[in-house]
Amino acid sequence: MTATPYRSTPVFDETSLPAALRSRHNTKAGVWGVIRVLEGRLILRYLEPASEIVLEPGRPGLILPEQPHEVEPLGAMRMQVDFYNEPPPAP
């Protein structure tokens, strides 16, 4: 049986993306997040250990439970986050 998200955020664009997502934050214990870029590009910064990747349509970003991270739009974009209470399916 494949994991399904129990909740998804609204679709955010570069202007509606909340400040809380642009700065350091993390998922709760036992919660995985998958950032899906629908249009454009977005930087996903993992803060511990420090690294970053560029997300775009077809290249989602995985957030592990309690993993500190932040995001930064690269120009015009649309994105959404899906939340899982078990490891999500591989992209």
Residue frames relative to the residue before (quaternion, step in Angstrom):
aa qw qx qy qz dx dy dz
M 1.0000 0.0000 0.0000 0.0000 0.00 0.00 0.00
T 0.3577 -0.7556 0.5163 0.1859 3.56 -0.82 1.01
A 0.5120 -0.6356 0.4839 0.3156 3.55 -1.05 0.82
T 0.1142 -0.7709 0.6228 0.0691 3.56 -1.08 0.74
P 0.5419 -0.6299 0.4292 0.3540 3.60 -1.02 0.68
Y 0.3496 -0.7271 0.5487 0.2191 3.57 -1.07 0.74
R 0.7915 0.0375 -0.0240 0.6095 3.58 1.27 -0.29
S 0.0960 -0.7645 0.6341 0.0651 3.56 -1.21 0.59
T 0.4769 -0.6391 0.5151 0.3143 3.55 -1.15 0.62
P 0.5943 -0.4728 0.4581 0.4619 3.56 -1.28 0.01
V 0.5411 -0.5522 0.4892 0.4037 3.58 -1.28 0.11
F 0.1596 -0.7864 0.5940 0.0575 3.56 -0.80 1.10
D 0.1889 -0.7340 0.6305 0.1676 3.56 -1.22 0.50
E 0.7620 -0.3976 0.2457 0.4482 3.58 -1.28 0.00
T 0.7051 0.4277 -0.2788 0.4921 3.62 1.14 -0.44
S 0.7267 0.4262 -0.2512 0.4766 3.63 1.04 -0.64
L 0.4469 0.6881 -0.4624 0.3362 3.62 1.24 -0.15
P 0.4185 -0.7429 0.4560 0.2550 3.62 -0.52 1.12
A 0.5951 -0.5804 0.4311 0.3510 3.55 -1.16 0.71
A 0.6032 0.5818 -0.3538 0.4153 3.60 1.08 -0.70
L 0.6816 0.4605 -0.2951 0.4862 3.62 1.09 -0.60
R 0.6349 0.5394 -0.3200 0.4512 3.58 1.21 -0.49
S 0.7286 0.3464 -0.2220 0.5476 3.59 1.24 -0.34
R 0.7551 -0.4064 0.2606 0.4435 3.56 -1.30 0.24
H 0.2272 0.7303 -0.6227 0.1653 3.55 -0.93 1.00
N 0.1480 -0.7877 0.5877 0.1108 3.60 -1.23 0.10
T 0.5393 -0.5791 0.4919 0.3631 3.51 -1.32 0.30
K 0.5813 -0.5772 0.4417 0.3657 3.56 -1.28 0.30
A 0.6708 -0.4468 0.3889 0.4463 3.56 -1.32 0.17
G 0.8329 0.2094 -0.1647 0.4850 3.57 -0.94 0.90
V 0.6541 0.4817 -0.3120 0.4927 3.59 1.28 0.24
W 0.1642 -0.7559 0.6299 0.0703 3.55 -0.88 1.06
G 0.1599 -0.7718 0.6058 0.1090 3.57 -1.14 0.65
V 0.1150 -0.7524 0.6426 0.0881 3.54 -1.16 0.63
I 0.2114 -0.7695 0.5943 0.0996 3.56 -0.63 1.18
R 0.0770 -0.7969 0.5992 0.0026 3.55 -0.72 1.11
V 0.2171 -0.7594 0.6028 0.1137 3.55 -0.69 1.12
L 0.2655 -0.7901 0.5400 0.1171 3.56 -0.71 1.13
E 0.7711 -0.0199 0.0267 0.6359 3.57 1.18 -0.67
G 0.7974 0.3036 -0.2176 0.4740 3.57 -1.12 0.67
R 0.4693 -0.6528 0.5190 0.2902 3.55 -1.28 -0.53
L 0.1101 -0.7802 0.6157 -0.0010 3.53 -1.24 0.68
I 0.3107 -0.7148 0.5872 0.2184 3.60 -1.00 0.77
L 0.1400 -0.7368 0.6570 0.0767 3.55 -1.02 0.94
R 0.1002 -0.7987 0.5931 0.0162 3.57 -0.62 1.19
Y 0.2090 -0.7249 0.6462 0.1154 3.52 -0.82 1.10
L 0.2969 -0.8120 0.4829 0.1393 3.59 -0.73 1.02
E 0.7954 0.1023 -0.0608 0.5943 3.62 1.15 -0.46
P 0.4471 -0.4062 -0.7252 0.3305 1.63 -0.43 2.47
A 0.6128 -0.6025 0.3880 0.3331 3.53 -1.18 0.65
S 0.2992 0.6953 -0.6192 0.2090 3.55 -0.94 1.05
E 0.1114 -0.7911 0.5931 0.1000 3.56 -1.23 0.19
I 0.1009 -0.7629 0.6354 0.0634 3.51 -1.27 0.54
V 0.3805 -0.6854 0.5669 0.2531 3.53 -1.25 0.49
L 0.1963 -0.7774 0.5915 0.0856 3.55 -0.78 1.10
E 0.0457 0.7661 -0.6395 0.0450 3.54 -1.17 0.70
P 0.7102 -0.4145 0.2908 0.4892 3.62 -1.16 0.16
G 0.7906 0.2599 -0.2181 0.5097 3.57 -0.85 0.98
R 0.7348 0.3000 -0.2112 0.5705 3.60 1.29 -0.09
P 0.0558 -0.8335 0.5497 0.0040 3.62 0.23 1.26
G 0.3426 -0.7245 0.5599 0.2104 3.54 -1.31 0.30
L 0.2950 -0.7665 0.5531 0.1397 3.55 -0.90 0.99
I 0.1266 -0.7567 0.6388 0.0581 3.55 -1.00 0.94
L 0.3098 -0.7582 0.5488 0.1670 3.56 -0.74 1.08
P 0.6606 -0.4941 0.3590 0.4366 3.61 -1.16 0.38
E 0.8644 0.0705 -0.1052 0.4866 3.56 -1.00 1.00
Q 0.4366 0.7030 -0.4600 0.3219 3.62 1.19 0.39
P 0.3582 -0.7423 0.5204 0.2234 3.63 -0.59 1.10
H 0.1528 0.7805 -0.5875 0.1492 3.55 -0.92 0.97
E 0.0894 -0.7516 0.6460 0.0986 3.53 -1.41 0.08
V 0.2495 -0.7641 0.5741 0.1563 3.57 -1.24 0.36
E 0.1018 -0.7747 0.6225 0.0441 3.54 -1.27 0.55
P 0.3795 -0.7249 0.5220 0.2409 3.61 -0.68 1.03
L 0.2312 -0.7221 0.6321 0.1601 3.55 -1.20 0.64
G 0.7971 -0.1634 0.0662 0.5776 3.56 0.34 1.26
A 0.7942 -0.2666 0.2186 0.5003 3.53 -1.26 -0.51
M 0.1816 0.7710 -0.5909 0.1533 3.57 -0.89 0.95
R 0.1534 -0.7242 0.6589 0.1334 3.52 -1.44 0.23
M 0.0721 0.8072 -0.5788 0.0906 3.58 -0.86 0.96
Q 0.1238 -0.7596 0.6358 0.0579 3.51 -1.37 0.40
V 0.2404 -0.7532 0.5920 0.1563 3.57 -1.17 0.57
D 0.1840 -0.7487 0.6296 0.0954 3.54 -1.00 0.96
F 0.2000 -0.7879 0.5750 0.0925 3.59 -0.98 0.88
Y 0.1277 -0.7911 0.5981 0.0087 3.54 -1.01 1.00
N 0.2978 -0.7398 0.5669 0.2066 3.58 -1.15 0.56
E 0.7057 0.2406 -0.2386 0.6222 3.55 1.31 0.54
P 0.6716 -0.4906 0.3181 0.4551 3.63 -1.08 0.39
P 0.4039 -0.7290 0.4963 0.2433 3.60 -0.78 0.98
P 0.6313 -0.5179 0.3965 0.4196 3.57 -1.25 0.32
A 0.5693 -0.5873 0.4450 0.3646 3.58 -1.11 0.63
P 0.5077 -0.6620 0.4522 0.3155 3.60 -0.96 0.83
